[in-house]
Amino acid sequence: MPRSAASVICVCSTCAPISPAQSVTGAAINVHPPRTLGETLEVIEILADAGADLARVIVSHVDRTLFTVEDMQRVADTGVVLELDFFGIESAYYPFADVDLPNDGQRVRSIAELVRRGHVDQIVVSQDICTRTRLRRYGGHGYAHLLENAMPLMLRRGLGQDDVDRILVRTPRRLLTLQ
């Protein structure tokens, strides 16, 4: 795949020290991806070329970058972990790009389909609590939203308890453990 000049400059300058550090420490790598499928795949390819262990690479913000399960599967097929981390953001409005964000129900539908397709161990979820308005004190869902609302929704939408445990406990544990 031809690489854009911007991705080569930004990603290669970052990957040169990160991939060897990953091999020494066993730490996972978290990627804040570009805003398109093609650029996201390009970043993953650069990481792979630099020697990164893709099973320990987490691509964040999947739910603001990839809007079809097919695109999510293309990224998952590389071996990386997908992080849907906008749980609790129920507004489609996104000021940084001309996209409509999914709501939690749509996120859970995408997760259920990815699980059905065999990617359960490549999914993690979180909340991008980056403003006060997302905290309970200021009227938001707060930090407990995943456990109080999203997890029960996953179970109601057909995910099994084992699937939910893998997404919420086992995969994060694997990624946070230094090897």
GROMACS elastic network, one bead per residue, 0.5 to 0.9 nm:
[ bonds ]
;  ai    aj funct       b0    kb
    1    42     6  0.73585   500
    1    45     6  0.87588   500
    2    42     6  0.83821   500
    3     6     6  0.83830   500
    3     7     6  0.67785   500
    3     8     6  0.65845   500
    3    39     6  0.84192   500
    3    42     6  0.67469   500
    4     7     6  0.54094   500
    4     8     6  0.63604   500
    4     9     6  0.87579   500
    4    39     6  0.83434   500
    4    42     6  0.86535   500
    5     8     6  0.52298   500
    5     9     6  0.61933   500
    5    10     6  0.85775   500
    6     9     6  0.52798   500
    6    10     6  0.60262   500
    6    11     6  0.81842   500
    7    10     6  0.51853   500
    7    11     6  0.54517   500
    7    12     6  0.75312   500
    7    34     6  0.89195   500
    7    39     6  0.76160   500
    7    42     6  0.76973   500
    7    43     6  0.71125   500
    7    46     6  0.89250   500
    8    11     6  0.54628   500
    8    12     6  0.53084   500
    8    13     6  0.77745   500
    8    43     6  0.85301   500
    8    46     6  0.79949   500
    9    12     6  0.56783   500
    9    13     6  0.60162   500
    9    14     6  0.85662   500
   10    13     6  0.56621   500
   10    14     6  0.64754   500
   10    15     6  0.87564   500
   11    14     6  0.50774   500
   11    15     6  0.58203   500
   11    16     6  0.84729   500
   11    43     6  0.66499   500
   11    46     6  0.72208   500
   11    47     6  0.80961   500
   12    16     6  0.59150   500
   12    43     6  0.88987   500
   12    46     6  0.70057   500
   12    47     6  0.81831   500
   12    50     6  0.82843   500
   13    16     6  0.57932   500
   13    17     6  0.78080   500
   14    17     6  0.63618   500
   14    18     6  0.64175   500
   14    19     6  0.88998   500
   15    19     6  0.57563   500
   15    20     6  0.85000   500
   15    46     6  0.76389   500
   15    47     6  0.62626   500
   15    50     6  0.65241   500
   15    52     6  0.84919   500
   16    19     6  0.63329   500
   16    20     6  0.73482   500
   16    47     6  0.88676   500
   16    50     6  0.66984   500
   17    20     6  0.58758   500
   17    21     6  0.62427   500
   17    22     6  0.87898   500
   18    21     6  0.50240   500
   18    22     6  0.60769   500
   18    23     6  0.87402   500
   18    29     6  0.78082   500
   18    47     6  0.88655   500
   18    50     6  0.87019   500
   18    52     6  0.80906   500
   19    22     6  0.50277   500
   19    23     6  0.64128   500
   19    24     6  0.88153   500
   19    29     6  0.83762   500
   19    47     6  0.71270   500
   19    48     6  0.87066   500
   19    50     6  0.60327   500
   19    51     6  0.58265   500
   19    53     6  0.79612   500
   20    23     6  0.50826   500
   20    24     6  0.63016   500
   20    25     6  0.86473   500
   20    50     6  0.81432   500
   20    51     6  0.74116   500
   20    52     6  0.76498   500
   21    24     6  0.51119   500
   21    25     6  0.59723   500
   21    26     6  0.77719   500
   21    27     6  0.78115   500
   22    25     6  0.52668   500
   22    27     6  0.51688   500
   22    28     6  0.66936   500
   22    29     6  0.73417   500
   22    52     6  0.69541   500
   22    53     6  0.77857   500
   22    56     6  0.88191   500
   23    26     6  0.54368   500
   23    27     6  0.77412   500
   23    51     6  0.82828   500
   23    52     6  0.74249   500
   23    53     6  0.77824   500
   23   179     6  0.88007   500
   24    27     6  0.82352   500
   24   179     6  0.87042   500
   25    28     6  0.88628   500
   25   178     6  0.62873   500
   25   179     6  0.65774   500
   26    53     6  0.89526   500
   26    56     6  0.84084   500
   26   177     6  0.78851   500
   27    56     6  0.75097   500
   27   175     6  0.74531   500
   27   176     6  0.71573   500
   27   177     6  0.72145   500
   27   178     6  0.51272   500
   27   179     6  0.69025   500
   28    53     6  0.83402   500
   28    54     6  0.89260   500
   28    55     6  0.85229   500
   28    57     6  0.56998   500
   28    58     6  0.72977   500
   28   175     6  0.57556   500
   28   176     6  0.68952   500
   28   177     6  0.83457   500
   28   178     6  0.78083   500
   29    52     6  0.84057   500
   29    53     6  0.88158   500
   29    54     6  0.86542   500
   29    56     6  0.63178   500
   29    58     6  0.61043   500
   29    59     6  0.85662   500
   29   175     6  0.88664   500
   30    56     6  0.84894   500
   30    57     6  0.58507   500
   30    59     6  0.60623   500
   30    60     6  0.68351   500
   31    43     6  0.85113   500
   31    44     6  0.88692   500
   31    57     6  0.71945   500
   31    58     6  0.59833   500
   31    60     6  0.59283   500
   31    61     6  0.89389   500
   32    58     6  0.87598   500
   32    59     6  0.64698   500
   32    60     6  0.54661   500
   32    61     6  0.69878   500
   33    36     6  0.82051   500
   33    39     6  0.78018   500
   33    40     6  0.56960   500
   33    43     6  0.76228   500
   33    59     6  0.64906   500
   33    60     6  0.65929   500
   33    61     6  0.71483   500
   33    62     6  0.81534   500
   33    65     6  0.76806   500
   34    37     6  0.81016   500
   34    38     6  0.88751   500
   34    39     6  0.59051   500
   34    40     6  0.57976   500
   34    43     6  0.83363   500
   34    65     6  0.74771   500
   35    38     6  0.88274   500
   35    39     6  0.72230   500
   35    40     6  0.73885   500
   35    64     6  0.75700   500
   35    65     6  0.50448   500
   35    66     6  0.80539   500
   35    97     6  0.80849   500
   36    39     6  0.53988   500
   36    40     6  0.61421   500
   36    41     6  0.86778   500
   36    65     6  0.59484   500
   36    66     6  0.71170   500
   37    40     6  0.50782   500
   37    41     6  0.61644   500
   37    42     6  0.85186   500
   37    65     6  0.70996   500
   37    66     6  0.64257   500
   37    71     6  0.68216   500
   37    72     6  0.85872   500
   37    74     6  0.86735   500
   37    75     6  0.79722   500
   38    41     6  0.52221   500
   38    42     6  0.61450   500
   38    43     6  0.87861   500
   39    43     6  0.62559   500
   39    44     6  0.86859   500
   40    43     6  0.52025   500
   40    44     6  0.63962   500
   40    45     6  0.87108   500
   40    59     6  0.83866   500
   40    65     6  0.85395   500
   40    75     6  0.78589   500
   41    44     6  0.50508   500
   41    45     6  0.61485   500
   41    46     6  0.86633   500
   41    74     6  0.84107   500
   41    75     6  0.65937   500
   41    78     6  0.83513   500
   42    45     6  0.50484   500
   42    46     6  0.62472   500
   42    47     6  0.86686   500
   43    46     6  0.51089   500
   43    47     6  0.62444   500
   43    48     6  0.86310   500
   44    47     6  0.50633   500
   44    48     6  0.61272   500
   44    49     6  0.85721   500
   44    54     6  0.78598   500
   44    57     6  0.85261   500
   44    59     6  0.87896   500
   44    75     6  0.84528   500
   44    78     6  0.77582   500
   44    80     6  0.80646   500
   45    48     6  0.50007   500
   45    49     6  0.60705   500
   45    50     6  0.85354   500
   45    78     6  0.86663   500
   46    49     6  0.50353   500
   46    50     6  0.61698   500
   46    51     6  0.87752   500
   46    52     6  0.89102   500
   47    50     6  0.50192   500
   47    51     6  0.64617   500
   47    52     6  0.54047   500
   47    53     6  0.83413   500
   47    54     6  0.77687   500
   47    57     6  0.87730   500
   48    51     6  0.51432   500
   48    52     6  0.51585   500
   48    53     6  0.71503   500
   48    54     6  0.67102   500
   49    52     6  0.74400   500
   51    54     6  0.86859   500
   52    55     6  0.86937   500
   52    56     6  0.80013   500
   52    57     6  0.77022   500
   53    56     6  0.55635   500
   53    57     6  0.68047   500
   53    79     6  0.88710   500
   53    80     6  0.86258   500
   54    58     6  0.81753   500
   54    78     6  0.74130   500
   54    79     6  0.55607   500
   54    81     6  0.79921   500
   55    58     6  0.81362   500
   55    78     6  0.87507   500
   55    79     6  0.53872   500
   55    80     6  0.50992   500
   55    81     6  0.66776   500
   55   122     6  0.80469   500
   55   175     6  0.87743   500
   56    79     6  0.86185   500
   56    80     6  0.67053   500
   56    81     6  0.71812   500
   56   174     6  0.85635   500
   56   175     6  0.61914   500
   57    79     6  0.83062   500
   57    80     6  0.52175   500
   57    81     6  0.60662   500
   57    82     6  0.87317   500
   57   175     6  0.84749   500
   58    80     6  0.59622   500
   58    82     6  0.59341   500
   58    83     6  0.64985   500
   58   122     6  0.86234   500
   58   123     6  0.89133   500
   58   124     6  0.85559   500
   58   175     6  0.85293   500
   59    62     6  0.67531   500
   59    75     6  0.87871   500
   59    80     6  0.69753   500
   59    81     6  0.61285   500
   59    82     6  0.52368   500
   59    83     6  0.58122   500
   59    84     6  0.87750   500
   60    63     6  0.83593   500
   60    65     6  0.89108   500
   60    81     6  0.86201   500
   60    82     6  0.65632   500
   60    84     6  0.66624   500
   60    85     6  0.68292   500
   61    64     6  0.53946   500
   61    65     6  0.62522   500
   61    66     6  0.84632   500
   61    82     6  0.83009   500
   61    83     6  0.62087   500
   61    84     6  0.57734   500
   61    85     6  0.57200   500
   61    86     6  0.70268   500
   61   128     6  0.86744   500
   62    65     6  0.50064   500
   62    66     6  0.54699   500
   62    67     6  0.80938   500
   62    72     6  0.75087   500
   62    82     6  0.63976   500
   62    83     6  0.58610   500
   62    84     6  0.52628   500
   62    85     6  0.74151   500
   62    86     6  0.87174   500
   63    66     6  0.58844   500
   63    67     6  0.66725   500
   63    83     6  0.79565   500
   63    84     6  0.53171   500
   63    85     6  0.69892   500
   63    86     6  0.66487   500
   63    87     6  0.89497   500
   63   101     6  0.70705   500
   63   102     6  0.69419   500
   63   107     6  0.71483   500
   64    67     6  0.72955   500
   64    84     6  0.84226   500
   64    85     6  0.88636   500
   64    86     6  0.77768   500
   64    94     6  0.85140   500
   64    99     6  0.78177   500
   64   100     6  0.82300   500
   64   101     6  0.60636   500
   64   102     6  0.79424   500
   65    99     6  0.87869   500
   66    69     6  0.78704   500
   66    70     6  0.88830   500
   66    71     6  0.59606   500
   66    72     6  0.60644   500
   67    70     6  0.85625   500
   67    71     6  0.70319   500
   67    72     6  0.76471   500
   67    99     6  0.89795   500
   67   100     6  0.88744   500
   67   101     6  0.82771   500
   67   102     6  0.80026   500
   68    71     6  0.53084   500
   68    72     6  0.64057   500
   68    73     6  0.86427   500
   68   110     6  0.78281   500
   69    73     6  0.59737   500
   69    74     6  0.85599   500
   69   110     6  0.58837   500
   69   111     6  0.84203   500
   69   113     6  0.72553   500
   69   114     6  0.70491   500
   70    73     6  0.50219   500
   70    74     6  0.62558   500
   70    75     6  0.88235   500
   71    74     6  0.50592   500
   71    75     6  0.65222   500
   71    76     6  0.86692   500
   72    75     6  0.52625   500
   72    76     6  0.61372   500
   72    77     6  0.85593   500
   72    82     6  0.77323   500
   72   110     6  0.85636   500
   72   114     6  0.79927   500
   73    77     6  0.58305   500
   73    78     6  0.87336   500
   73   114     6  0.70014   500
   73   117     6  0.83601   500
   73   119     6  0.81872   500
   74    77     6  0.51722   500
   74    78     6  0.70093   500
   75    78     6  0.55596   500
   75    79     6  0.75702   500
   75    80     6  0.70293   500
   75    81     6  0.85229   500
   75    82     6  0.78192   500
   76    79     6  0.54511   500
   76    80     6  0.56167   500
   76    81     6  0.65300   500
   76    82     6  0.66941   500
   76   114     6  0.88415   500
   76   119     6  0.71094   500
   76   122     6  0.69192   500
   76   123     6  0.87745   500
   77    80     6  0.75501   500
   77   119     6  0.85551   500
   79   122     6  0.76401   500
   80   122     6  0.66533   500
   81   119     6  0.88328   500
   81   121     6  0.77433   500
   81   123     6  0.56005   500
   81   124     6  0.71750   500
   81   171     6  0.89092   500
   82   122     6  0.58837   500
   82   124     6  0.62756   500
   82   125     6  0.83059   500
   83   122     6  0.83880   500
   83   123     6  0.59387   500
   83   125     6  0.53825   500
   83   126     6  0.73430   500
   84    87     6  0.72422   500
   84   107     6  0.74220   500
   84   111     6  0.86546   500
   84   123     6  0.76369   500
   84   124     6  0.64984   500
   84   126     6  0.65097   500
   84   127     6  0.82114   500
   85    88     6  0.88559   500
   85   124     6  0.80480   500
   85   125     6  0.52700   500
   85   128     6  0.56330   500
   86    89     6  0.56643   500
   86    90     6  0.87029   500
   86   101     6  0.88306   500
   86   102     6  0.88020   500
   86   103     6  0.85600   500
   86   104     6  0.82059   500
   86   107     6  0.88264   500
   86   125     6  0.82494   500
   86   126     6  0.68202   500
   86   127     6  0.51642   500
   86   128     6  0.54181   500
   86   129     6  0.82736   500
   87    90     6  0.78548   500
   87   103     6  0.76449   500
   87   104     6  0.58306   500
   87   107     6  0.78405   500
   87   125     6  0.75615   500
   87   126     6  0.63341   500
   87   127     6  0.50069   500
   87   128     6  0.73539   500
   87   145     6  0.78166   500
   87   146     6  0.71709   500
   87   150     6  0.75344   500
   88    91     6  0.89786   500
   88   103     6  0.77446   500
   88   104     6  0.66062   500
   88   127     6  0.66899   500
   88   128     6  0.84813   500
   88   129     6  0.88244   500
   88   134     6  0.79171   500
   88   140     6  0.81599   500
   88   141     6  0.63471   500
   88   142     6  0.84308   500
   88   145     6  0.67547   500
   88   146     6  0.79988   500
   88   149     6  0.88977   500
   88   150     6  0.83518   500
   89    92     6  0.81020   500
   89   101     6  0.82801   500
   89   102     6  0.83101   500
   89   103     6  0.65543   500
   89   104     6  0.73986   500
   89   127     6  0.83678   500
   89   128     6  0.86197   500
   89   134     6  0.83309   500
   89   141     6  0.89176   500
   90    93     6  0.88851   500
   90   101     6  0.80277   500
   90   102     6  0.72872   500
   90   104     6  0.65961   500
   91    94     6  0.80024   500
   91   100     6  0.83833   500
   91   101     6  0.68650   500
   91   102     6  0.77294   500
   91   103     6  0.67909   500
   92    99     6  0.79086   500
   92   102     6  0.61484   500
   92   103     6  0.71474   500
   93    98     6  0.88639   500
   93    99     6  0.76770   500
   93   100     6  0.59703   500
   93   101     6  0.64660   500
   94    97     6  0.62991   500
   94    98     6  0.72728   500
   94    99     6  0.65943   500
   94   100     6  0.66149   500
   94   101     6  0.66328   500
   95    98     6  0.75850   500
   95    99     6  0.87023   500
   96    99     6  0.85544   500
   97   100     6  0.86911   500
  102   105     6  0.78576   500
  102   106     6  0.56115   500
  102   107     6  0.63601   500
  103   106     6  0.53597   500
  103   107     6  0.62703   500
  103   108     6  0.87847   500
  104   108     6  0.61391   500
  104   109     6  0.85899   500
  104   150     6  0.71500   500
  104   153     6  0.86117   500
  105   108     6  0.51853   500
  105   109     6  0.62615   500
  105   110     6  0.87568   500
  105   150     6  0.85116   500
  105   153     6  0.75968   500
  105   154     6  0.86870   500
  105   157     6  0.87780   500
  106   109     6  0.50104   500
  106   110     6  0.62706   500
  106   111     6  0.86248   500
  107   110     6  0.51933   500
  107   111     6  0.62431   500
  107   112     6  0.86726   500
  108   112     6  0.60359   500
  108   113     6  0.85757   500
  108   150     6  0.79060   500
  108   153     6  0.74361   500
  108   154     6  0.60096   500
  108   157     6  0.74805   500
  109   112     6  0.50992   500
  109   113     6  0.62778   500
  109   114     6  0.86694   500
  109   154     6  0.83779   500
  109   157     6  0.74318   500
  110   113     6  0.51933   500
  110   114     6  0.62078   500
  110   115     6  0.86036   500
  111   114     6  0.50446   500
  111   115     6  0.60768   500
  111   116     6  0.85167   500
  111   119     6  0.88594   500
  111   120     6  0.81208   500
  111   123     6  0.76093   500
  111   154     6  0.85535   500
  111   159     6  0.88437   500
  112   115     6  0.50605   500
  112   116     6  0.61481   500
  112   117     6  0.86550   500
  112   120     6  0.86344   500
  112   154     6  0.77850   500
  112   157     6  0.76485   500
  112   158     6  0.72981   500
  112   159     6  0.62968   500
  113   117     6  0.62229   500
  113   118     6  0.87831   500
  113   119     6  0.89306   500
  114   118     6  0.64250   500
  114   119     6  0.54463   500
  114   120     6  0.67630   500
  114   122     6  0.89938   500
  114   123     6  0.83898   500
  115   118     6  0.51341   500
  115   119     6  0.50608   500
  115   121     6  0.82915   500
  115   122     6  0.89126   500
  115   123     6  0.84302   500
  115   159     6  0.81258   500
  115   163     6  0.76794   500
  116   119     6  0.74543   500
  116   120     6  0.79242   500
  117   120     6  0.82398   500
  118   121     6  0.81118   500
  118   122     6  0.89247   500
  119   122     6  0.52854   500
  119   123     6  0.69434   500
  120   123     6  0.57556   500
  120   124     6  0.88224   500
  120   163     6  0.65622   500
  120   164     6  0.87993   500
  120   166     6  0.70402   500
  120   167     6  0.67999   500
  120   171     6  0.88962   500
  121   124     6  0.82066   500
  121   163     6  0.85009   500
  121   166     6  0.64020   500
  121   167     6  0.67616   500
  121   170     6  0.82169   500
  121   171     6  0.60281   500
  122   167     6  0.79746   500
  122   171     6  0.73218   500
  123   166     6  0.83912   500
  123   167     6  0.57338   500
  123   168     6  0.87306   500
  123   171     6  0.74370   500
  123   172     6  0.89744   500
  124   166     6  0.85429   500
  124   167     6  0.51548   500
  124   168     6  0.64677   500
  124   169     6  0.88369   500
  124   171     6  0.68591   500
  124   172     6  0.67196   500
  125   146     6  0.81833   500
  125   167     6  0.70367   500
  125   168     6  0.69220   500
  126   129     6  0.89396   500
  126   146     6  0.71317   500
  126   168     6  0.87756   500
  127   130     6  0.87951   500
  127   142     6  0.89856   500
  127   143     6  0.75497   500
  127   145     6  0.81387   500
  127   146     6  0.75649   500
  128   131     6  0.86902   500
  128   134     6  0.87358   500
  129   132     6  0.77641   500
  129   133     6  0.86059   500
  129   134     6  0.58370   500
  129   135     6  0.74139   500
  129   142     6  0.80172   500
  129   143     6  0.78572   500
  130   133     6  0.86035   500
  130   134     6  0.73838   500
  131   134     6  0.57896   500
  131   135     6  0.76010   500
  132   135     6  0.54216   500
  132   136     6  0.85914   500
  132   137     6  0.81108   500
  132   138     6  0.62776   500
  132   139     6  0.87970   500
  132   140     6  0.80464   500
  133   136     6  0.77175   500
  133   137     6  0.80491   500
  133   138     6  0.50754   500
  133   139     6  0.61496   500
  133   140     6  0.54412   500
  133   141     6  0.87810   500
  133   142     6  0.89499   500
  134   137     6  0.85375   500
  134   138     6  0.69569   500
  134   139     6  0.69241   500
  134   141     6  0.59752   500
  134   142     6  0.59244   500
  134   143     6  0.84840   500
  135   138     6  0.55191   500
  135   139     6  0.64371   500
  135   141     6  0.60813   500
  135   143     6  0.70451   500
  136   141     6  0.54588   500
  136   143     6  0.79864   500
  137   140     6  0.72044   500
  137   142     6  0.79053   500
  138   142     6  0.89430   500
  139   142     6  0.82964   500
  141   144     6  0.72819   500
  141   145     6  0.55669   500
  142   145     6  0.59096   500
  143   146     6  0.73615   500
  143   147     6  0.86792   500
  144   147     6  0.55271   500
  144   148     6  0.58615   500
  144   149     6  0.80652   500
  145   148     6  0.51251   500
  145   149     6  0.53322   500
  145   150     6  0.64810   500
  145   151     6  0.85905   500
  146   149     6  0.56359   500
  146   151     6  0.58502   500
  146   152     6  0.86901   500
  147   150     6  0.61581   500
  147   151     6  0.52799   500
  147   152     6  0.74565   500
  148   151     6  0.66471   500
  148   152     6  0.69193   500
  149   152     6  0.56356   500
  149   153     6  0.62426   500
  149   154     6  0.88213   500
  150   153     6  0.50064   500
  150   154     6  0.61893   500
  150   155     6  0.87959   500
  151   154     6  0.50672   500
  151   155     6  0.64592   500
  151   156     6  0.87366   500
  151   164     6  0.70770   500
  151   168     6  0.86120   500
  152   155     6  0.51056   500
  152   156     6  0.61563   500
  152   157     6  0.85596   500
  153   157     6  0.60248   500
  153   158     6  0.87698   500
  153   159     6  0.89263   500
  154   157     6  0.51318   500
  154   158     6  0.65805   500
  154   159     6  0.55486   500
  154   160     6  0.80937   500
  154   161     6  0.89398   500
  154   164     6  0.72507   500
  155   158     6  0.54266   500
  155   160     6  0.60596   500
  155   161     6  0.68808   500
  155   164     6  0.76168   500
  156   159     6  0.72974   500
  159   162     6  0.81309   500
  159   163     6  0.60327   500
  159   164     6  0.67214   500
  160   163     6  0.51767   500
  160   164     6  0.63882   500
  160   165     6  0.86484   500
  161   164     6  0.50706   500
  161   165     6  0.60442   500
  161   166     6  0.85485   500
  162   165     6  0.50300   500
  162   166     6  0.61422   500
  162   167     6  0.86568   500
  163   166     6  0.51326   500
  163   167     6  0.62725   500
  163   168     6  0.86248   500
  164   167     6  0.50823   500
  164   168     6  0.59238   500
  164   169     6  0.79845   500
  165   168     6  0.51983   500
  165   169     6  0.52297   500
  165   170     6  0.63828   500
  165   171     6  0.85363   500
  166   169     6  0.55309   500
  166   171     6  0.56374   500
  166   172     6  0.82343   500
  167   170     6  0.65694   500
  167   171     6  0.58220   500
  167   172     6  0.73058   500
  168   171     6  0.69780   500
  168   172     6  0.66295   500
  168   173     6  0.87971   500
  169   172     6  0.55775   500
  169   173     6  0.59904   500
  169   174     6  0.86542   500
  170   173     6  0.50438   500
  170   174     6  0.61339   500
  170   175     6  0.86437   500
  171   174     6  0.50374   500
  171   175     6  0.61860   500
  171   176     6  0.85850   500
  172   175     6  0.50577   500
  172   176     6  0.59935   500
  172   177     6  0.84957   500
  173   176     6  0.51824   500
  173   177     6  0.60634   500
  174   177     6  0.54079   500
  174   178     6  0.83849   500
  175   178     6  0.77160   500
